[in-house]
């Protein structure tokens, strides 16, 4: 499922809960909303989101948009989220369930 959040994490959680979505892979194509707050706040938010995704057995791939903080791209391995994965601007997402390759339609990037 391809989604566009732009900082509206609560609606994503609400929709997953309301629709009882499990074992799904979400692909967020740019402008996730990282960088409008202090990185510590964003990390705390991502930690809560990751824990929710673990419990609901869902996975989220985030392709950085031009408004997202590049910190999360350069420090993604340090953050070690189990159900949230950051994709490089030209990255590919290999969906483990179907084995299909997804190439996010990336927009102009700025750091």
C-alpha positions in Angstrom: 0.0 0.0 0.0 1.5 3.3 -1.0 0.7 6.2 1.3 1.5 9.9 1.8 1.6 10.9 5.4 3.4 14.3 5.6 3.5 14.2 9.4 0.0 12.7 10.0 1.2 9.6 11.9 -1.9 9.5 14.0 -4.2 9.0 11.0 -2.0 6.1 9.8 -2.2 4.4 13.2 -6.0 5.1 13.3 -6.5 3.6 9.8 -4.4 0.5 10.6 -6.4 -0.1 13.8 -9.8 0.7 12.4 -9.3 -1.5 9.3 -7.5 -4.2 11.4 -4.6 -4.2 8.9 -2.0 -6.8 9.6 1.0 -8.3 7.7 1.0 -5.3 5.3 3.9 -3.4 3.8 3.4 0.4 3.6 5.5 2.5 1.3 5.7 6.2 2.1 6.8 8.2 -0.9 8.5 11.3 0.3 7.8 14.1 2.8 7.1 11.8 5.8 7.4 14.8 8.1 10.8 14.3 9.6 12.6 17.5 10.3 9.9 19.9 11.4 10.8 19.0 15.0 14.0 18.4 17.0 15.6 15.0 15.9 15.1 13.7 19.4 11.3 14.3 19.2 11.2 12.6 15.7 13.2 9.6 17.0 10.8 9.3 20.0 7.8 9.4 17.5 9.4 6.8 15.2 10.1 4.6 18.2 6.4 4.7 19.1 5.4 4.1 15.5 7.9 1.2 15.2 6.4 -0.4 18.4 2.9 -0.1 17.0 4.0 -1.6 13.7 5.6 -4.5 15.5 2.4 -5.2 17.4 0.2 -5.0 14.3 2.8 -7.0 12.2 3.2 -4.3 9.6 6.2 -2.8 7.9 6.9 0.8 6.7 9.4 1.9 4.1 10.1 5.6 4.0 11.6 7.3 0.9 12.8 10.7 2.0 11.1 13.7 0.5 12.7 17.1 -0.1 11.3 18.5 3.2 12.5 15.5 5.3 15.7 15.8 7.5 18.6 13.9 5.8 19.8 13.0 9.3 17.5 9.9 9.2 19.0 8.8 5.9 22.6 9.1 7.2 21.9 7.6 10.6 19.3 4.9 9.7 21.6 2.0 10.7 22.2 3.5 14.1 18.5 3.9 14.8 17.8 0.2 14.3 14.1 0.1 13.9 12.8 -3.3 13.2 9.6 -2.4 11.2 10.6 1.0 9.7 13.1 1.1 6.9 14.5 4.2 5.3 15.1 4.0 1.5 17.8 5.9 -0.3 16.6 8.5 -2.9 17.3 6.1 -5.7 16.7 3.0 -3.5 14.7 -0.1 -4.3 12.3 -1.8 -2.0 12.2 -5.6 -2.3 8.9 -6.8 -0.9 9.8 -10.1 0.9 6.3 -11.5 0.5 5.9 -11.3 -3.3 9.5 -10.9 -4.3 8.5 -7.9 -6.5 10.8 -4.9 -6.8 9.2 -1.5 -6.1 10.9 1.6 -7.3 9.5 4.7 -5.5 8.7 7.5 -7.9 11.1 10.1 -6.4 10.7 13.8 -6.6 13.3 16.5 -6.5 15.5 16.1 -3.5 17.3 18.8 -1.5 19.5 18.5 1.5 
